[in-house]
Amino acid sequence: MKLGRISRLSRTARGKAPVGRALRIHGAIAQQIGIAIVSGRYVPGDILDGEIASSEHLAVSRAAYREAIRILAAKGLVDARPKVGTRVKPRSKWNWLDPDILEWLFKAEPDRAVLDALFELRNLVEPSAAALAAERRTQPQLKALRRFLEDMRVNTLATEAGQQADLGFHATLLDATQNPFLIALAGSVGAAVHATTVFKQREQPLRRDPIPDHQRVYEAISSRDAVGAQEAMRSLIKLARNDTPVKRTVSPSRPGRRERRAST
């Protein structure tokens, strides 16, 4: 796989490069390989080229490439072993809730099955969270929800500012549940919300204004209407799924590639 953009970054970062630049390089390498994995270009069982060959091809240090592989291994995408190489792991081992993996899925364009599964998860978690938020929210949290809603309305979800307000709205809603396990999902839920919002606008503006959907959730939480908040959130997720386009279906596993060597 040709990673020309990463190669250019590496050349500007050689020599006396600051630590932050080095971090960006190995993060960019991890992203490129990660996208290739989650998009199906590399399938489970594929073995990536070795450290020396890959680092030379990318024009980066072996240390930067090695760190990128560590990032991917921590996310469950690959298994790196001496004398065996770096092998792509089965999809069942991937950390699907990792925010980076969620982002990479939408950079690659997810298939219908993955998209349906993601919205199914949101539908299991967020409506119940909204009901708890209606019962447990504090005044400062309600104020924050109102502020984020207004920011979305003013900036629209076509802008970075509006998208950040959307993230803040969903994160604050989870905070308002007062449940540490639900709050811990904020990063994953936020990544899913942001990725789908950007994805829906990749080729054309949003078909429908989703701000009224958020308004209904807010009003129910403000009124401490747990049932209403649950239903409003369920409707928001259903409409968001309907607004999310899918261009391709699941590709069947390709036989005979379990030992294929995949070039990075």
C-alpha positions as CSV (number, residue, x, y, z in Angstrom):
1,M,0.0,0.0,0.0
2,K,1.4,3.4,-1.0
3,L,1.4,5.9,1.8
4,G,2.9,8.9,0.0
5,R,1.6,11.5,2.4
6,I,3.1,9.8,5.4
7,S,6.5,9.7,3.5
8,R,6.4,13.4,3.0
9,L,5.6,14.0,6.7
10,S,8.5,11.8,7.7
11,R,11.0,13.7,5.6
12,T,10.1,17.0,7.2
13,A,10.3,15.4,10.6
14,R,13.8,13.8,10.4
15,G,16.8,14.9,12.4
16,K,15.8,17.4,15.0
17,A,12.1,16.7,14.9
18,P,10.2,17.6,18.1
19,V,8.5,14.8,20.0
20,G,5.0,16.0,19.0
21,R,6.0,15.6,15.3
22,A,7.2,12.0,15.9
23,L,3.9,11.2,17.6
24,R,2.0,12.5,14.6
25,I,4.1,10.4,12.2
26,H,3.5,7.0,13.9
27,G,-0.2,8.0,14.5
28,A,-0.5,8.7,10.8
29,I,1.1,5.4,9.9
30,A,-1.3,3.6,12.3
31,Q,-4.2,5.3,10.7
32,Q,-3.3,4.4,7.2
33,I,-2.7,0.8,8.0
34,G,-5.8,0.7,10.3
35,I,-8.0,2.0,7.5
36,A,-6.7,-0.6,5.2
37,I,-7.5,-3.3,7.7
38,V,-11.0,-2.2,8.6
39,S,-11.9,-1.5,5.0
40,G,-11.0,-5.1,4.1
41,R,-8.0,-4.4,2.0
42,Y,-6.1,-6.6,4.5
43,V,-8.1,-9.5,5.7
44,P,-7.7,-11.6,8.9
45,G,-4.7,-13.8,8.5
46,D,-2.8,-11.5,6.2
47,I,0.8,-10.9,7.3
48,L,2.2,-7.4,6.8
49,D,5.6,-6.7,5.4
50,G,8.4,-6.8,7.9
51,E,9.6,-3.8,10.0
52,I,12.6,-3.1,7.8
53,A,10.8,-3.3,4.5
54,S,7.8,-1.3,5.7
55,S,9.8,1.5,7.4
56,E,12.0,1.8,4.2
57,H,8.9,2.0,2.0
58,L,7.3,4.6,4.1
59,A,10.6,6.5,4.6
60,V,10.2,6.5,8.4
61,S,12.3,5.3,11.2
62,R,11.9,1.7,12.3
63,A,11.0,3.1,15.8
64,A,8.1,5.1,14.3
65,Y,6.8,2.1,12.4
66,R,7.2,-0.2,15.4
67,E,5.2,2.3,17.5
68,A,2.4,2.4,14.9
69,I,2.2,-1.4,15.1
70,R,2.0,-1.2,18.9
71,I,-1.0,1.2,18.5
72,L,-2.8,-1.2,16.1
73,A,-2.0,-4.2,18.4
74,A,-3.5,-2.4,21.4
75,K,-6.7,-1.9,19.4
76,G,-6.9,-5.6,18.7
77,L,-6.3,-5.2,14.9
78,V,-3.0,-7.0,14.6
79,D,-0.8,-9.5,16.5
80,A,3.0,-8.9,16.2
81,R,5.3,-11.8,17.1
82,P,9.0,-12.3,16.6
83,K,9.8,-14.7,13.7
84,V,6.1,-14.8,12.8
85,G,5.5,-11.3,11.7
86,T,2.5,-8.9,12.1
87,R,-0.7,-10.7,11.4
88,V,-4.1,-9.2,11.0
89,K,-6.4,-10.6,13.7
90,P,-9.9,-11.9,13.3
91,R,-12.6,-9.2,13.4
92,S,-14.0,-10.8,16.6
93,K,-10.8,-9.6,18.3
94,W,-11.0,-6.0,17.2
95,N,-11.9,-3.3,19.8
96,W,-14.9,-2.0,17.9
97,L,-15.6,0.6,20.5
98,D,-12.2,2.2,20.2
99,P,-12.8,5.8,18.9
100,D,-10.0,5.5,16.3
101,I,-11.4,2.3,14.9
102,L,-14.9,3.9,14.6
103,E,-13.4,6.9,12.8
104,W,-11.4,4.7,10.5
105,L,-14.5,2.7,9.6
106,F,-16.2,5.8,8.3
107,K,-13.1,7.0,6.5
108,A,-13.1,3.7,4.6
109,E,-17.0,3.8,4.2
110,P,-18.5,1.0,6.4
111,D,-20.6,-1.8,4.9
112,R,-24.3,-2.1,5.8
113,A,-23.8,-4.8,8.4
114,V,-21.3,-2.7,10.4
115,L,-23.5,0.4,10.1
116,D,-26.6,-1.4,11.3
117,A,-24.7,-3.0,14.2
118,L,-23.4,0.4,15.3
119,F,-26.8,2.0,15.3
120,E,-28.2,-1.1,17.0
121,L,-25.7,-0.5,19.8
122,R,-26.7,3.2,20.0
123,N,-30.3,2.2,20.2
124,L,-29.6,-0.1,23.1
125,V,-27.6,2.4,25.1
126,E,-28.7,6.0,24.4
127,P,-32.5,5.9,24.9
128,S,-32.0,4.3,28.3
129,A,-29.3,6.8,29.1
130,A,-31.6,9.6,28.1
131,A,-34.3,8.2,30.5
132,L,-31.8,8.2,33.4
133,A,-30.6,11.6,32.5
134,A,-34.1,12.9,32.7
135,E,-34.4,11.6,36.3
136,R,-30.9,12.4,37.5
137,R,-29.6,15.5,35.6
138,T,-28.5,18.5,37.6
139,Q,-29.1,22.2,36.8
140,P,-25.6,22.7,35.5
141,Q,-25.9,19.7,33.2
142,L,-29.3,20.9,31.9
143,K,-27.7,24.3,31.3
144,A,-24.8,22.7,29.4
145,L,-27.3,20.7,27.3
146,R,-29.1,23.9,26.4
147,R,-25.9,25.7,25.5
148,F,-24.8,22.9,23.3
149,L,-28.2,22.8,21.6
150,E,-28.0,26.5,20.9
151,D,-24.5,26.2,19.5
152,M,-25.7,23.5,17.2
153,R,-28.6,25.7,16.1
154,V,-26.4,28.7,15.5
155,N,-23.4,27.0,13.8
156,T,-25.3,24.0,12.2
157,L,-23.9,20.5,12.0
158,A,-22.1,21.4,8.7
159,T,-19.4,23.2,10.7
160,E,-16.7,21.9,13.1
161,A,-18.1,24.2,15.8
162,G,-21.6,22.6,15.4
163,Q,-20.2,19.1,15.4
164,Q,-18.2,19.8,18.5
165,A,-21.4,21.0,20.2
166,D,-23.2,17.8,19.1
167,L,-20.4,15.8,20.8
168,G,-20.8,17.9,23.9
169,F,-24.6,17.4,23.9
170,H,-24.3,13.6,23.8
171,A,-21.4,13.5,26.3
172,T,-23.3,15.7,28.8
173,L,-26.3,13.5,28.5
174,L,-24.2,10.4,29.5
175,D,-22.7,12.4,32.3
176,A,-26.2,13.2,33.5
177,T,-26.9,9.5,34.0
178,Q,-24.5,9.6,37.0
179,N,-23.6,6.0,36.0
180,P,-19.8,5.6,35.7
181,F,-20.1,2.7,33.2
182,L,-22.3,4.7,30.9
183,I,-20.1,7.8,31.2
184,A,-17.2,5.6,30.2
185,L,-18.9,5.1,26.9
186,A,-18.9,8.8,26.1
187,G,-15.7,8.5,23.9
188,S,-17.1,5.7,21.8
189,V,-20.6,7.2,21.5
190,G,-19.1,10.6,20.6
191,A,-16.8,9.0,18.0
192,A,-19.8,7.2,16.5
193,V,-21.9,10.4,16.4
194,H,-19.1,12.5,15.0
195,A,-18.1,10.0,12.4
196,T,-21.6,9.4,11.1
197,T,-22.3,13.2,11.0
198,V,-19.2,13.8,8.9
199,F,-19.9,10.8,6.7
200,K,-23.4,11.9,5.9
201,Q,-22.1,15.1,4.5
202,R,-19.2,13.7,2.6
203,E,-20.8,14.2,-0.8
204,Q,-23.8,16.4,-0.1
205,P,-25.3,18.5,2.6
206,L,-27.5,16.9,5.3
207,R,-30.8,15.9,3.8
208,R,-32.7,16.9,7.0
209,D,-32.1,19.3,9.9
210,P,-31.5,17.1,13.0
211,I,-31.6,19.9,15.5
212,P,-35.3,19.5,16.2
213,D,-34.6,15.9,17.1
214,H,-32.1,17.0,19.7
215,Q,-34.5,19.7,20.9
216,R,-37.1,17.1,21.7
217,V,-34.6,15.1,23.7
218,Y,-33.6,18.2,25.6
219,E,-37.2,19.2,26.4
220,A,-38.0,15.8,27.8
221,I,-34.9,15.8,30.0
222,S,-35.7,19.4,31.1
223,S,-39.2,18.2,32.1
224,R,-37.8,15.2,33.9
225,D,-39.9,13.0,31.5
226,A,-38.0,9.8,31.5
227,V,-40.3,8.0,29.0
228,G,-40.4,11.0,26.7
229,A,-36.7,11.3,26.8
230,Q,-36.3,7.6,25.9
231,E,-38.7,7.8,23.0
232,A,-37.2,11.1,21.7
233,M,-33.7,9.6,21.7
234,R,-34.9,6.4,20.0
235,S,-36.6,8.6,17.3
236,L,-33.4,10.6,16.9
237,I,-31.3,7.5,16.4
238,K,-33.8,6.0,13.9
239,L,-33.9,9.2,11.9
240,A,-30.1,9.4,12.0
241,R,-29.8,5.9,10.6
242,N,-32.3,6.6,7.8
243,D,-30.2,9.7,6.9
244,T,-27.0,7.7,6.7
245,P,-26.2,6.4,3.2
246,V,-24.7,3.0,2.4
247,K,-23.1,2.4,-1.0
248,R,-21.8,-1.1,-0.6
249,T,-22.6,-4.4,1.1
250,V,-20.5,-6.8,3.1
251,S,-17.7,-8.4,1.1
252,P,-17.5,-12.1,1.6
253,S,-14.2,-13.4,3.1
254,R,-11.8,-14.2,0.3
255,P,-10.5,-17.8,0.5
256,G,-6.9,-18.8,0.2
257,R,-5.5,-15.6,1.7
258,R,-4.8,-16.6,5.3
259,E,-1.1,-16.6,4.7
260,R,-1.0,-13.8,2.1
261,R,1.7,-11.2,2.8
262,A,0.2,-7.7,2.6
263,S,2.5,-4.9,1.6
264,T,2.3,-1.7,3.5
